[in-house]
Amino acid sequence: MITAERKPMEEILECINPYNRILLVGCNECVTVCAAGGRKEVGLLSTALQMAFMKEGRTLEVKEITLERQCDPEYVEELVTQIDQAEAVLSMACGCGVQEIAKRYSTKPVFPAVNTKFMGASERQGVWAERCRGCGDCLLGLTGGICPIARCSKRLMNGPCGGSTKGKCEISPDVDCAWNLIWERLKALGLEKKYEDITAAKDWRPSWHGGPRRIIREDMAE
């Protein structure tokens, strides 16, 4: 899932400072799971913003709404009856949701309330870790289901490097060496020989370096 965390209050207040009526929009998808922008977080932020304005002797009107998804045009359309009543929109979705609202309502300023971080997995309660970089050319079938692009600090295609010590990365004793994890995984599967295979230089053309990407399913596209 896409993970995010709320921006510092000072930054959010700076964005909405010129306005007295805002539409605060949450999202029921990824940001709800990582407790950054769901219905509960919308309520908490709304209260905090209004209290901050009150301390300055001002009144902030906040209309709260949480959409099923903000990255989907059909759900963003639900804002059409409320958008004109607000001077600005504050979105608690990931960057995709913010851009979708801005695209649909081009005359209304839209601000992000969270910082989109990465595609990750839940390690334990309240802790998420990066697992995928969306590189467009998945290698997990070659590396035992462990991504060297997201989990190796140097994104090595053939590892480990000389900085790996006792299964840990040289950047921190708290960071596992991805290639040690790959080795242990392949060994558990009885596929140690695959570790000796030399992976060719990665084709980065499908990755984020070539500009905005798009997926088109001809069987679904209108």
NUMARMI-943967 format. One line per field, with one value per residue: chain; x, y, z of N, C-alpha, C in turn. Coordinates in nm, 2 decimals. Example, Ala and Ser with C-alpha at 12.3 -4.5 7.8 and 13.67 -1.06 7.14 Angstrom:
2
ch = [A / A]
n_xx = [1.32 / 1.28]
n_yy = [-0.57 / -0.22]
n_zz = [0.78 / 0.71]
ca_xx = [1.23 / 1.37]
ca_yy = [-0.45 / -0.11]
ca_zz = [0.78 / 0.71]
c_xx = [1.32 / 1.29]
c_yy = [-0.33 / 0.00]
c_zz = [0.78 / 0.79]
This chain:
222
ch = [A / A / A / A / A / A / A / A / A / A / A / A / A / A / A / A / A / A / A / A / A / A / A / A / A / A / A / A / A / A / A / A / A / A / A / A / A / A / A / A / A / A / A / A / A / A / A / A / A / A / A / A / A / A / A / A / A / A / A / A / A / A / A / A / A / A / A / A / A / A / A / A / A / A / A / A / A / A / A / A / A / A / A / A / A / A / A / A / A / A / A / A / A / A / A / A / A / A / A / A / A / A / A / A / A / A / A / A / A / A / A / A / A / A / A / A / A / A / A / A / A / A / A / A / A / A / A / A / A / A / A / A / A / A / A / A / A / A / A / A / A / A / A / A / A / A / A / A / A / A / A / A / A / A / A / A / A / A / A / A / A / A / A / A / A / A / A / A / A / A / A / A / A / A / A / A / A / A / A / A / A / A / A / A / A / A / A / A / A / A / A / A / A / A / A / A / A / A / A / A / A / A / A / A / A / A / A / A / A / A / A / A / A / A / A / A / A / A / A / A / A / A]
n_xx = [0.08 / 0.03 / 0.21 / 0.19 / 0.24 / 0.12 / 0.16 / 0.37 / 0.21 / 0.25 / 0.32 / 0.09 / -0.09 / 0.03 / -0.03 / -0.31 / -0.37 / -0.45 / -0.73 / -1.07 / -1.27 / -1.26 / -1.25 / -1.21 / -1.07 / -1.08 / -0.96 / -1.06 / -0.88 / -0.55 / -0.43 / -0.59 / -0.54 / -0.28 / -0.32 / -0.32 / -0.48 / -0.76 / -1.11 / -1.11 / -0.87 / -0.92 / -1.12 / -0.97 / -0.77 / -0.93 / -1.03 / -0.80 / -0.70 / -0.91 / -0.89 / -0.63 / -0.68 / -0.86 / -0.70 / -0.57 / -0.77 / -0.94 / -1.19 / -1.24 / -1.40 / -1.48 / -1.55 / -1.60 / -1.52 / -1.51 / -1.39 / -1.44 / -1.23 / -0.97 / -0.81 / -0.96 / -1.16 / -1.45 / -1.52 / -1.42 / -1.58 / -1.79 / -1.76 / -1.86 / -2.10 / -2.02 / -1.79 / -1.80 / -1.87 / -1.64 / -1.33 / -1.09 / -0.93 / -0.83 / -0.65 / -0.62 / -0.52 / -0.30 / -0.04 / -0.15 / -0.43 / -0.45 / -0.37 / -0.57 / -0.80 / -0.73 / -0.71 / -0.98 / -1.12 / -1.03 / -1.02 / -1.00 / -0.79 / -0.58 / -0.45 / -0.20 / -0.23 / -0.08 / 0.24 / 0.34 / 0.50 / 0.61 / 0.57 / 0.47 / 0.48 / 0.31 / 0.49 / 0.46 / 0.23 / 0.17 / 0.40 / 0.55 / 0.72 / 0.93 / 0.88 / 0.85 / 0.95 / 0.81 / 0.93 / 0.87 / 0.97 / 0.97 / 1.16 / 1.12 / 1.08 / 1.32 / 1.47 / 1.38 / 1.15 / 1.22 / 1.29 / 1.56 / 1.58 / 1.42 / 1.50 / 1.78 / 2.03 / 2.20 / 2.08 / 2.17 / 2.21 / 2.34 / 2.46 / 2.61 / 2.74 / 3.07 / 3.02 / 2.85 / 2.79 / 2.78 / 2.51 / 2.40 / 2.34 / 2.58 / 2.50 / 2.36 / 2.33 / 2.08 / 1.96 / 1.87 / 2.08 / 1.99 / 2.07 / 2.16 / 1.93 / 1.80 / 1.97 / 1.93 / 1.66 / 1.66 / 1.81 / 1.65 / 1.45 / 1.59 / 1.73 / 1.99 / 2.18 / 2.08 / 2.17 / 2.41 / 2.38 / 2.43 / 2.29 / 2.17 / 2.24 / 2.00 / 1.70 / 1.60 / 1.41 / 1.13 / 1.09 / 1.06 / 1.22 / 1.18 / 0.98 / 0.63 / 0.43 / 0.21 / -0.06 / -0.23 / -0.51 / -0.62 / -0.84 / -1.01 / -1.02 / -1.21]
n_yy = [-0.12 / 0.24 / 0.45 / 0.71 / 1.02 / 1.27 / 1.61 / 1.86 / 2.07 / 2.34 / 2.38 / 2.31 / 2.50 / 2.73 / 2.71 / 2.72 / 2.96 / 3.21 / 3.17 / 3.13 / 2.94 / 2.61 / 2.29 / 1.99 / 1.70 / 1.35 / 1.01 / 0.68 / 0.47 / 0.38 / 0.57 / 0.56 / 0.31 / 0.34 / 0.52 / 0.80 / 0.97 / 0.91 / 0.89 / 0.93 / 1.08 / 1.30 / 1.43 / 1.49 / 1.66 / 1.87 / 1.97 / 2.06 / 2.25 / 2.45 / 2.53 / 2.64 / 2.86 / 3.00 / 3.08 / 3.29 / 3.47 / 3.43 / 3.28 / 2.96 / 2.79 / 2.46 / 2.21 / 1.87 / 1.57 / 1.24 / 1.05 / 0.75 / 0.68 / 0.90 / 0.90 / 0.83 / 0.93 / 0.91 / 0.91 / 1.15 / 1.32 / 1.34 / 1.56 / 1.78 / 1.91 / 2.05 / 2.19 / 2.46 / 2.60 / 2.63 / 2.80 / 2.69 / 2.37 / 2.11 / 1.83 / 1.50 / 1.28 / 1.06 / 1.18 / 1.12 / 1.15 / 1.42 / 1.54 / 1.45 / 1.58 / 1.84 / 1.84 / 1.80 / 2.01 / 2.28 / 2.55 / 2.59 / 2.62 / 2.36 / 2.18 / 1.97 / 1.77 / 1.57 / 1.39 / 1.19 / 0.88 / 0.61 / 0.29 / 0.04 / -0.22 / -0.35 / -0.39 / -0.42 / -0.32 / 0.01 / 0.05 / 0.08 / -0.04 / 0.03 / -0.15 / -0.17 / 0.00 / 0.06 / 0.01 / -0.08 / -0.31 / -0.59 / -0.79 / -0.98 / -1.26 / -1.36 / -1.31 / -1.44 / -1.32 / -1.09 / -0.75 / -0.60 / -0.35 / -0.17 / -0.24 / -0.27 / -0.06 / 0.05 / -0.03 / -0.26 / -0.49 / -0.73 / -0.88 / -0.95 / -0.61 / -0.48 / -0.36 / -0.50 / -0.66 / -0.92 / -0.97 / -0.72 / -0.39 / -0.14 / 0.12 / 0.13 / -0.05 / -0.13 / -0.19 / -0.44 / -0.63 / -0.65 / -0.84 / -1.04 / -1.12 / -1.21 / -1.43 / -1.60 / -1.66 / -1.78 / -2.00 / -2.13 / -2.22 / -2.40 / -2.32 / -2.23 / -2.21 / -2.03 / -1.79 / -1.75 / -1.68 / -1.43 / -1.12 / -0.93 / -0.59 / -0.36 / -0.28 / 0.03 / 0.17 / 0.13 / 0.25 / 0.53 / 0.72 / 0.80 / 0.99 / 1.07 / 0.78 / 0.54 / 0.31 / 0.11 / -0.08 / -0.24 / -0.40 / -0.29 / -0.02 / 0.26]
n_zz = [0.00 / -0.04 / 0.16 / 0.41 / 0.60 / 0.83 / 0.75 / 0.91 / 1.15 / 1.14 / 0.87 / 0.73 / 0.83 / 0.73 / 0.46 / 0.45 / 0.56 / 0.43 / 0.40 / 0.51 / 0.49 / 0.45 / 0.27 / 0.40 / 0.31 / 0.35 / 0.30 / 0.23 / 0.18 / 0.14 / 0.32 / 0.53 / 0.64 / 0.72 / 0.92 / 0.86 / 0.71 / 0.73 / 0.82 / 1.10 / 1.14 / 0.99 / 1.15 / 1.38 / 1.27 / 1.18 / 1.42 / 1.54 / 1.36 / 1.37 / 1.64 / 1.64 / 1.47 / 1.63 / 1.84 / 1.73 / 1.71 / 1.51 / 1.29 / 1.16 / 0.92 / 0.87 / 0.65 / 0.67 / 0.49 / 0.39 / 0.13 / -0.06 / -0.23 / -0.33 / -0.56 / -0.77 / -1.03 / -1.03 / -0.76 / -0.67 / -0.79 / -0.62 / -0.47 / -0.59 / -0.52 / -0.30 / -0.33 / -0.41 / -0.19 / -0.04 / 0.01 / -0.03 / -0.07 / 0.14 / 0.13 / 0.26 / 0.14 / -0.05 / -0.28 / -0.53 / -0.50 / -0.42 / -0.66 / -0.83 / -0.74 / -0.78 / -1.05 / -1.13 / -1.02 / -1.12 / -1.06 / -0.80 / -0.51 / -0.40 / -0.14 / 0.00 / 0.29 / 0.39 / 0.37 / 0.11 / 0.13 / 0.06 / -0.11 / 0.09 / 0.35 / 0.64 / 0.93 / 1.20 / 1.46 / 1.39 / 1.25 / 0.94 / 0.65 / 0.37 / 0.07 / -0.21 / -0.51 / -0.73 / -0.99 / -1.24 / -1.37 / -1.25 / -1.03 / -0.85 / -0.88 / -0.93 / -0.71 / -0.48 / -0.38 / -0.25 / -0.27 / -0.43 / -0.52 / -0.37 / -0.12 / -0.09 / -0.01 / -0.20 / -0.43 / -0.56 / -0.82 / -0.82 / -0.54 / -0.22 / -0.13 / -0.04 / 0.20 / 0.36 / 0.67 / 0.88 / 0.81 / 0.81 / 0.68 / 0.58 / 0.63 / 0.86 / 1.17 / 1.22 / 0.98 / 0.76 / 0.54 / 0.22 / 0.03 / 0.19 / 0.30 / 0.07 / 0.01 / 0.23 / 0.19 / -0.06 / 0.01 / 0.19 / 0.02 / -0.12 / -0.34 / -0.38 / -0.58 / -0.76 / -0.66 / -0.76 / -1.02 / -1.26 / -1.27 / -1.54 / -1.64 / -1.53 / -1.69 / -1.70 / -1.83 / -1.80 / -1.56 / -1.32 / -1.43 / -1.68 / -1.71 / -1.65 / -1.60 / -1.76 / -1.75 / -1.98 / -2.04 / -2.30 / -2.33 / -2.14 / -2.16 / -2.27]
ca_xx = [0.00 / 0.10 / 0.21 / 0.20 / 0.23 / 0.07 / 0.26 / 0.38 / 0.09 / 0.30 / 0.32 / -0.05 / -0.15 / 0.08 / -0.10 / -0.45 / -0.38 / -0.53 / -0.87 / -1.16 / -1.36 / -1.19 / -1.31 / -1.11 / -1.11 / -1.01 / -0.96 / -1.08 / -0.79 / -0.42 / -0.40 / -0.67 / -0.47 / -0.16 / -0.36 / -0.27 / -0.58 / -0.89 / -1.22 / -1.07 / -0.76 / -0.99 / -1.18 / -0.86 / -0.70 / -1.03 / -1.04 / -0.67 / -0.70 / -1.00 / -0.83 / -0.52 / -0.73 / -0.92 / -0.59 / -0.54 / -0.89 / -1.01 / -1.28 / -1.22 / -1.51 / -1.42 / -1.64 / -1.53 / -1.58 / -1.41 / -1.42 / -1.39 / -1.09 / -0.95 / -0.74 / -1.06 / -1.25 / -1.59 / -1.54 / -1.39 / -1.70 / -1.89 / -1.73 / -1.91 / -2.20 / -1.97 / -1.67 / -1.82 / -1.88 / -1.51 / -1.23 / -0.97 / -0.94 / -0.71 / -0.66 / -0.55 / -0.49 / -0.17 / -0.02 / -0.24 / -0.56 / -0.44 / -0.37 / -0.70 / -0.90 / -0.68 / -0.74 / -1.12 / -1.16 / -0.91 / -1.02 / -0.99 / -0.66 / -0.59 / -0.32 / -0.18 / -0.21 / 0.02 / 0.35 / 0.34 / 0.63 / 0.65 / 0.48 / 0.52 / 0.41 / 0.31 / 0.58 / 0.39 / 0.13 / 0.22 / 0.53 / 0.55 / 0.85 / 0.93 / 0.90 / 0.85 / 0.97 / 0.74 / 1.03 / 0.82 / 1.03 / 0.98 / 1.26 / 1.10 / 1.08 / 1.46 / 1.54 / 1.31 / 1.04 / 1.28 / 1.32 / 1.68 / 1.57 / 1.36 / 1.56 / 1.92 / 2.06 / 2.27 / 2.00 / 2.25 / 2.15 / 2.42 / 2.52 / 2.61 / 2.85 / 3.17 / 2.98 / 2.76 / 2.86 / 2.69 / 2.37 / 2.35 / 2.39 / 2.68 / 2.44 / 2.30 / 2.31 / 1.93 / 1.91 / 1.92 / 2.14 / 1.89 / 2.12 / 2.17 / 1.79 / 1.78 / 2.04 / 1.86 / 1.53 / 1.69 / 1.86 / 1.53 / 1.38 / 1.67 / 1.76 / 2.11 / 2.25 / 2.03 / 2.24 / 2.53 / 2.34 / 2.46 / 2.18 / 2.22 / 2.21 / 1.86 / 1.64 / 1.53 / 1.31 / 0.99 / 1.08 / 1.02 / 1.32 / 1.13 / 0.86 / 0.50 / 0.40 / 0.07 / -0.09 / -0.35 / -0.56 / -0.70 / -0.97 / -1.10 / -1.03 / -1.32]
ca_yy = [0.00 / 0.36 / 0.50 / 0.86 / 1.07 / 1.40 / 1.72 / 1.94 / 2.16 / 2.47 / 2.39 / 2.31 / 2.63 / 2.83 / 2.69 / 2.76 / 3.09 / 3.32 / 3.13 / 3.11 / 2.83 / 2.50 / 2.16 / 1.90 / 1.57 / 1.23 / 0.90 / 0.55 / 0.37 / 0.36 / 0.66 / 0.52 / 0.19 / 0.38 / 0.62 / 0.93 / 1.05 / 0.85 / 0.97 / 0.98 / 1.18 / 1.42 / 1.49 / 1.54 / 1.77 / 1.97 / 2.04 / 2.12 / 2.37 / 2.55 / 2.58 / 2.72 / 2.99 / 3.07 / 3.14 / 3.41 / 3.55 / 3.41 / 3.17 / 2.88 / 2.70 / 2.34 / 2.10 / 1.74 / 1.47 / 1.13 / 0.98 / 0.61 / 0.70 / 1.03 / 0.88 / 0.78 / 1.04 / 0.89 / 0.94 / 1.29 / 1.39 / 1.36 / 1.69 / 1.88 / 1.99 / 2.12 / 2.26 / 2.61 / 2.66 / 2.64 / 2.88 / 2.60 / 2.22 / 2.05 / 1.68 / 1.41 / 1.16 / 1.06 / 1.27 / 1.10 / 1.20 / 1.56 / 1.58 / 1.42 / 1.68 / 1.96 / 1.83 / 1.81 / 2.15 / 2.36 / 2.69 / 2.59 / 2.58 / 2.23 / 2.17 / 1.84 / 1.77 / 1.46 / 1.36 / 1.05 / 0.83 / 0.50 / 0.17 / -0.04 / -0.32 / -0.33 / -0.48 / -0.44 / -0.21 / 0.15 / 0.06 / 0.04 / -0.03 / 0.03 / -0.28 / -0.16 / 0.13 / 0.07 / 0.03 / -0.12 / -0.43 / -0.67 / -0.89 / -1.07 / -1.40 / -1.40 / -1.29 / -1.50 / -1.24 / -0.98 / -0.65 / -0.54 / -0.20 / -0.10 / -0.28 / -0.26 / 0.09 / 0.08 / -0.09 / -0.35 / -0.61 / -0.85 / -0.85 / -0.82 / -0.53 / -0.50 / -0.30 / -0.59 / -0.72 / -1.00 / -0.96 / -0.59 / -0.29 / -0.05 / 0.25 / 0.12 / -0.18 / -0.16 / -0.21 / -0.57 / -0.64 / -0.71 / -0.95 / -1.15 / -1.17 / -1.29 / -1.55 / -1.68 / -1.70 / -1.88 / -2.12 / -2.20 / -2.28 / -2.50 / -2.26 / -2.15 / -2.20 / -1.91 / -1.68 / -1.74 / -1.63 / -1.29 / -1.05 / -0.83 / -0.45 / -0.34 / -0.19 / 0.13 / 0.25 / 0.13 / 0.31 / 0.66 / 0.81 / 0.84 / 1.08 / 1.01 / 0.65 / 0.51 / 0.17 / 0.11 / -0.21 / -0.22 / -0.47 / -0.22 / 0.12 / 0.30]
ca_zz = [0.00 / -0.03 / 0.30 / 0.42 / 0.73 / 0.82 / 0.74 / 1.03 / 1.16 / 1.09 / 0.72 / 0.69 / 0.87 / 0.64 / 0.34 / 0.45 / 0.64 / 0.37 / 0.38 / 0.63 / 0.47 / 0.37 / 0.26 / 0.44 / 0.25 / 0.38 / 0.20 / 0.30 / 0.13 / 0.21 / 0.43 / 0.65 / 0.70 / 0.80 / 1.02 / 0.83 / 0.65 / 0.73 / 0.89 / 1.24 / 1.13 / 0.94 / 1.26 / 1.46 / 1.21 / 1.18 / 1.55 / 1.57 / 1.28 / 1.42 / 1.76 / 1.60 / 1.42 / 1.75 / 1.92 / 1.66 / 1.71 / 1.38 / 1.28 / 1.04 / 0.89 / 0.81 / 0.61 / 0.66 / 0.41 / 0.36 / 0.01 / -0.07 / -0.28 / -0.40 / -0.68 / -0.87 / -1.07 / -0.99 / -0.62 / -0.65 / -0.84 / -0.51 / -0.40 / -0.68 / -0.45 / -0.18 / -0.36 / -0.43 / -0.06 / 0.02 / -0.05 / -0.06 / -0.03 / 0.21 / 0.10 / 0.34 / 0.06 / -0.11 / -0.39 / -0.64 / -0.47 / -0.43 / -0.80 / -0.90 / -0.70 / -0.85 / -1.20 / -1.15 / -0.97 / -1.15 / -1.01 / -0.65 / -0.46 / -0.33 / -0.06 / 0.07 / 0.44 / 0.43 / 0.29 / 0.06 / 0.16 / -0.02 / -0.11 / 0.20 / 0.42 / 0.78 / 1.00 / 1.33 / 1.49 / 1.39 / 1.18 / 0.80 / 0.59 / 0.22 / 0.01 / -0.35 / -0.56 / -0.86 / -1.10 / -1.37 / -1.42 / -1.13 / -1.02 / -0.73 / -0.92 / -0.94 / -0.58 / -0.37 / -0.33 / -0.18 / -0.37 / -0.41 / -0.56 / -0.26 / 0.01 / -0.09 / 0.00 / -0.32 / -0.54 / -0.64 / -0.89 / -0.78 / -0.42 / -0.14 / -0.15 / 0.06 / 0.32 / 0.43 / 0.78 / 0.97 / 0.76 / 0.82 / 0.58 / 0.63 / 0.66 / 1.00 / 1.22 / 1.22 / 0.85 / 0.71 / 0.41 / 0.13 / -0.04 / 0.28 / 0.31 / -0.05 / 0.02 / 0.33 / 0.13 / -0.16 / 0.07 / 0.25 / -0.09 / -0.19 / -0.47 / -0.36 / -0.71 / -0.83 / -0.61 / -0.84 / -1.15 / -1.28 / -1.33 / -1.64 / -1.61 / -1.52 / -1.79 / -1.63 / -1.92 / -1.75 / -1.43 / -1.30 / -1.48 / -1.82 / -1.70 / -1.60 / -1.66 / -1.77 / -1.79 / -2.06 / -2.07 / -2.42 / -2.31 / -2.05 / -2.19 / -2.36]
c_xx = [0.09 / 0.10 / 0.24 / 0.20 / 0.19 / 0.19 / 0.26 / 0.26 / 0.13 / 0.29 / 0.18 / -0.11 / -0.10 / 0.01 / -0.24 / -0.47 / -0.46 / -0.68 / -0.94 / -1.26 / -1.28 / -1.28 / -1.20 / -1.15 / -1.02 / -1.02 / -0.97 / -0.98 / -0.66 / -0.39 / -0.48 / -0.60 / -0.35 / -0.19 / -0.31 / -0.38 / -0.72 / -0.99 / -1.17 / -0.96 / -0.82 / -1.05 / -1.08 / -0.80 / -0.80 / -1.03 / -0.91 / -0.66 / -0.79 / -0.95 / -0.72 / -0.57 / -0.79 / -0.82 / -0.55 / -0.66 / -0.96 / -1.10 / -1.25 / -1.33 / -1.45 / -1.54 / -1.57 / -1.60 / -1.47 / -1.46 / -1.37 / -1.25 / -1.08 / -0.87 / -0.83 / -1.16 / -1.40 / -1.62 / -1.51 / -1.50 / -1.80 / -1.87 / -1.80 / -2.02 / -2.15 / -1.85 / -1.68 / -1.83 / -1.75 / -1.42 / -1.11 / -1.00 / -0.81 / -0.73 / -0.57 / -0.51 / -0.34 / -0.16 / -0.11 / -0.38 / -0.56 / -0.45 / -0.50 / -0.80 / -0.86 / -0.72 / -0.89 / -1.17 / -1.05 / -0.91 / -1.02 / -0.86 / -0.67 / -0.45 / -0.32 / -0.16 / -0.11 / 0.13 / 0.35 / 0.48 / 0.68 / 0.54 / 0.54 / 0.43 / 0.41 / 0.40 / 0.52 / 0.30 / 0.21 / 0.35 / 0.51 / 0.68 / 0.84 / 0.96 / 0.90 / 0.87 / 0.89 / 0.83 / 0.98 / 0.87 / 1.07 / 1.07 / 1.24 / 1.11 / 1.23 / 1.53 / 1.46 / 1.21 / 1.09 / 1.33 / 1.46 / 1.68 / 1.52 / 1.44 / 1.71 / 1.95 / 2.13 / 2.20 / 2.09 / 2.18 / 2.22 / 2.49 / 2.56 / 2.74 / 2.95 / 3.13 / 2.89 / 2.84 / 2.76 / 2.54 / 2.32 / 2.41 / 2.49 / 2.62 / 2.39 / 2.29 / 2.17 / 1.87 / 1.96 / 1.98 / 2.04 / 1.94 / 2.15 / 2.03 / 1.76 / 1.85 / 1.97 / 1.73 / 1.56 / 1.73 / 1.74 / 1.45 / 1.46 / 1.72 / 1.89 / 2.19 / 2.21 / 2.11 / 2.36 / 2.51 / 2.37 / 2.35 / 2.23 / 2.18 / 2.06 / 1.81 / 1.55 / 1.43 / 1.17 / 0.98 / 1.04 / 1.11 / 1.27 / 1.01 / 0.74 / 0.47 / 0.25 / 0.05 / -0.22 / -0.39 / -0.66 / -0.84 / -1.07 / -1.12 / -1.14 / -1.26]
c_yy = [0.12 / 0.41 / 0.65 / 0.90 / 1.22 / 1.50 / 1.79 / 2.04 / 2.30 / 2.49 / 2.39 / 2.45 / 2.74 / 2.83 / 2.75 / 2.90 / 3.20 / 3.29 / 3.11 / 3.00 / 2.72 / 2.37 / 2.06 / 1.76 / 1.46 / 1.12 / 0.77 / 0.44 / 0.37 / 0.44 / 0.63 / 0.40 / 0.24 / 0.50 / 0.76 / 1.02 / 1.00 / 0.94 / 1.02 / 1.09 / 1.31 / 1.50 / 1.56 / 1.66 / 1.89 / 2.05 / 2.12 / 2.25 / 2.48 / 2.61 / 2.67 / 2.86 / 3.07 / 3.14 / 3.28 / 3.51 / 3.54 / 3.29 / 3.09 / 2.78 / 2.58 / 2.24 / 1.97 / 1.64 / 1.36 / 1.05 / 0.83 / 0.61 / 0.84 / 1.02 / 0.84 / 0.89 / 1.03 / 0.93 / 1.09 / 1.37 / 1.42 / 1.49 / 1.81 / 1.97 / 2.07 / 2.21 / 2.41 / 2.68 / 2.68 / 2.73 / 2.80 / 2.46 / 2.18 / 1.89 / 1.60 / 1.28 / 1.16 / 1.16 / 1.25 / 1.16 / 1.36 / 1.61 / 1.56 / 1.53 / 1.81 / 1.96 / 1.86 / 1.95 / 2.25 / 2.50 / 2.70 / 2.54 / 2.45 / 2.21 / 2.02 / 1.85 / 1.66 / 1.45 / 1.22 / 1.00 / 0.72 / 0.39 / 0.07 / -0.15 / -0.30 / -0.44 / -0.52 / -0.32 / -0.08 / 0.16 / 0.00 / 0.05 / -0.04 / -0.11 / -0.27 / -0.02 / 0.15 / 0.09 / -0.01 / -0.24 / -0.52 / -0.78 / -0.99 / -1.22 / -1.45 / -1.39 / -1.34 / -1.42 / -1.12 / -0.88 / -0.59 / -0.39 / -0.12 / -0.13 / -0.28 / -0.11 / 0.14 / 0.03 / -0.18 / -0.46 / -0.74 / -0.81 / -0.97 / -0.74 / -0.55 / -0.44 / -0.38 / -0.66 / -0.79 / -0.98 / -0.82 / -0.49 / -0.19 / 0.08 / 0.25 / -0.02 / -0.22 / -0.20 / -0.35 / -0.55 / -0.71 / -0.84 / -1.07 / -1.21 / -1.26 / -1.43 / -1.65 / -1.74 / -1.81 / -2.01 / -2.20 / -2.27 / -2.38 / -2.45 / -2.18 / -2.12 / -2.07 / -1.79 / -1.65 / -1.68 / -1.48 / -1.22 / -0.94 / -0.69 / -0.43 / -0.25 / -0.09 / 0.21 / 0.24 / 0.20 / 0.46 / 0.77 / 0.87 / 0.93 / 1.01 / 0.89 / 0.63 / 0.37 / 0.18 / -0.04 / -0.19 / -0.29 / -0.40 / -0.08 / 0.15 / 0.37]
c_zz = [0.00 / 0.11 / 0.30 / 0.57 / 0.72 / 0.82 / 0.88 / 1.03 / 1.11 / 0.94 / 0.67 / 0.72 / 0.77 / 0.51 / 0.34 / 0.52 / 0.57 / 0.36 / 0.51 / 0.61 / 0.39 / 0.37 / 0.29 / 0.40 / 0.29 / 0.28 / 0.28 / 0.26 / 0.21 / 0.33 / 0.55 / 0.72 / 0.78 / 0.89 / 0.99 / 0.77 / 0.64 / 0.80 / 1.03 / 1.23 / 1.07 / 1.06 / 1.35 / 1.41 / 1.21 / 1.31 / 1.58 / 1.49 / 1.33 / 1.55 / 1.74 / 1.55 / 1.54 / 1.83 / 1.86 / 1.65 / 1.58 / 1.38 / 1.15 / 1.03 / 0.82 / 0.78 / 0.59 / 0.57 / 0.39 / 0.24 / 0.02 / -0.12 / -0.35 / -0.53 / -0.80 / -0.90 / -1.03 / -0.85 / -0.60 / -0.70 / -0.73 / -0.44 / -0.48 / -0.61 / -0.34 / -0.21 / -0.37 / -0.29 / 0.02 / -0.06 / -0.10 / -0.01 / 0.03 / 0.20 / 0.20 / 0.27 / 0.02 / -0.22 / -0.51 / -0.62 / -0.47 / -0.58 / -0.87 / -0.87 / -0.77 / -0.99 / -1.22 / -1.12 / -0.99 / -1.10 / -0.86 / -0.60 / -0.38 / -0.27 / 0.00 / 0.22 / 0.49 / 0.33 / 0.24 / 0.07 / 0.06 / -0.03 / -0.01 / 0.25 / 0.57 / 0.85 / 1.14 / 1.35 / 1.48 / 1.32 / 1.04 / 0.74 / 0.44 / 0.16 / -0.15 / -0.40 / -0.69 / -0.98 / -1.23 / -1.43 / -1.30 / -1.13 / -0.91 / -0.76 / -0.92 / -0.80 / -0.46 / -0.31 / -0.25 / -0.28 / -0.35 / -0.45 / -0.44 / -0.13 / 0.02 / -0.10 / -0.13 / -0.45 / -0.63 / -0.70 / -0.86 / -0.65 / -0.34 / -0.18 / -0.04 / 0.19 / 0.41 / 0.54 / 0.87 / 0.94 / 0.77 / 0.72 / 0.65 / 0.68 / 0.81 / 1.04 / 1.24 / 1.09 / 0.80 / 0.57 / 0.32 / 0.07 / 0.06 / 0.30 / 0.19 / -0.04 / 0.12 / 0.27 / 0.03 / -0.10 / 0.13 / 0.14 / -0.16 / -0.32 / -0.46 / -0.49 / -0.78 / -0.78 / -0.69 / -0.98 / -1.15 / -1.34 / -1.42 / -1.59 / -1.62 / -1.63 / -1.71 / -1.71 / -1.86 / -1.62 / -1.43 / -1.37 / -1.62 / -1.82 / -1.65 / -1.67 / -1.67 / -1.81 / -1.87 / -2.09 / -2.18 / -2.40 / -2.21 / -2.09 / -2.29 / -2.48]
